[in-house]
Amino acid sequence: MKTNAMRILDSGKVKYEVLEYDLDKDLFSGEAVSDLLGLDYSQCYKTLALKHDHDVYICVISVKDELDLKKCAKALNVKNVEMVHVKDLLKLVGYERGSVTPVGVKKNKGIYFDDEVMNHETIEISGGAYGIGLKVNRDELLKYLKAQVKELVKDEL
């Protein structure tokens, strides 16, 4: 099955490897997906949608990390941000929880990856459908998405 995200990457000539997993939606987490795919947590990325007023921003961080909303607001050059509620994801970004990907999001004022992404030549992101991940070259993806790299996560204690 080709997802919309795959078709978009194909049209941009961005190579990817499809990684499929089978996981009950009640057990879904980035860590669980990483475990099933046999990948390090720091190499698997989750895509989060943030709001400031009516603007939506896409932030992509490793599954092991937690978003720091104050750092995000600073990186996005806005006063404050809040997470988009799960019930609003489909309407605002075009994907449901567990399938949100930075590729092909409906509305966004920018796509931002946490700076840890620079430690990995290839990363795993959602394929835009539940049960599908995509392993992609970091540089190709960042360039295609015109994404910025900023410090977005809470410091480890």
C-alpha positions in Angstrom: 0.0 0.0 0.0 1.3 3.4 -1.0 0.5 6.2 1.5 0.1 9.8 0.5 3.5 10.5 2.3 5.2 7.9 0.1 3.7 9.4 -3.1 4.9 12.9 -2.0 8.4 11.6 -1.3 8.4 9.7 -4.7 7.5 12.9 -6.5 10.3 14.7 -4.7 12.7 11.9 -5.6 13.4 11.3 -1.9 14.4 7.6 -1.3 12.9 5.7 1.6 12.6 2.2 3.0 9.2 1.0 4.1 9.1 -0.5 7.6 5.9 -2.2 8.7 4.8 -3.1 12.2 1.8 -4.6 13.8 0.8 -3.0 17.1 -2.5 -2.7 18.9 -3.5 0.9 18.9 -4.1 0.7 22.7 -0.4 -0.1 23.1 0.9 2.5 20.7 4.0 4.5 21.6 7.1 5.6 19.8 9.2 3.4 22.0 7.0 0.3 21.2 7.3 1.0 17.5 11.1 1.4 17.8 11.3 -1.9 19.7 9.2 -3.7 17.0 11.4 -2.3 14.2 14.6 -3.0 16.1 15.8 0.6 16.0 17.4 2.8 18.6 15.0 5.2 20.2 17.2 8.1 19.3 16.9 7.2 15.6 13.1 7.0 15.6 11.2 10.2 15.3 7.7 11.3 16.3 5.9 14.2 14.7 4.0 16.6 16.9 1.7 19.5 16.0 1.8 22.7 17.9 -0.5 25.8 17.8 0.1 29.5 18.3 -3.1 31.4 17.7 -4.4 30.0 14.4 -0.9 28.9 13.2 0.1 25.3 13.2 3.8 24.3 13.5 5.2 20.8 13.0 8.0 19.6 15.4 9.8 16.3 15.0 11.7 14.8 17.9 13.1 11.4 18.8 10.7 9.1 20.6 12.9 9.1 23.7 12.6 12.8 24.2 9.9 15.2 25.5 9.1 18.4 23.9 9.9 21.6 25.8 7.2 24.1 24.9 9.2 27.1 26.0 12.2 26.1 23.8 9.7 25.5 21.0 8.1 28.9 21.3 11.6 30.5 21.3 12.7 28.4 18.3 9.5 29.4 16.4 9.8 33.0 17.3 6.4 33.2 19.0 5.3 34.0 22.6 3.9 30.6 23.4 2.7 27.3 21.9 0.4 24.5 22.9 0.0 21.0 21.6 -2.8 20.4 19.1 -5.4 18.2 20.8 -5.6 14.6 19.5 -9.2 15.2 18.4 -8.1 18.1 16.1 -5.1 16.4 14.5 -7.0 15.0 11.4 -8.7 18.4 10.8 -5.6 20.5 11.2 -2.7 18.3 9.8 -4.5 15.6 7.9 -3.3 12.7 10.0 -4.5 10.8 13.0 -2.5 9.9 16.2 0.0 7.2 15.3 0.3 8.2 11.7 1.3 11.9 11.9 4.3 12.5 9.6 6.1 15.7 8.6 5.5 14.8 4.9 2.3 16.3 3.4 0.8 18.0 6.5 -2.2 20.1 5.5 -1.4 23.4 7.3 1.9 24.4 8.8 3.9 27.6 9.3 7.1 25.5 9.4 8.6 22.2 10.1 11.3 21.9 12.8 13.4 19.0 13.8 15.2 18.7 17.1 19.0 19.2 16.7 19.6 15.6 17.8 18.6 14.6 14.2 22.1 15.7 13.2 23.6 12.7 15.0 21.9 10.2 12.6 22.4 9.8 8.9 19.1 7.9 8.5 16.0 8.3 10.7 12.6 6.6 10.9 9.5 8.7 10.6 5.8 7.7 10.3 4.7 6.7 6.8 1.4 8.5 7.1 -0.6 5.5 8.0 -0.9 3.4 11.1 1.6 0.5 11.0 3.9 2.0 8.5 7.3 3.7 9.1 9.7 5.1 6.6 13.5 5.0 7.0 14.9 8.0 5.2 18.2 9.9 4.7 18.2 12.8 7.1 19.8 15.3 4.8 17.5 14.5 1.8 14.4 14.7 4.1 15.4 18.0 5.7 16.2 19.6 2.4 12.9 18.4 0.7 10.8 19.5 3.6 12.7 22.8 3.9 12.8 22.0 7.6 14.8 23.9 10.2 16.9 22.2 12.9 16.5 23.8 16.4 16.7 22.8 20.1 13.2 21.6 20.9 13.4 19.1 23.8 13.7 19.1 27.5 17.2 18.7 28.8 18.0 15.3 30.2 18.5 15.3 34.0 
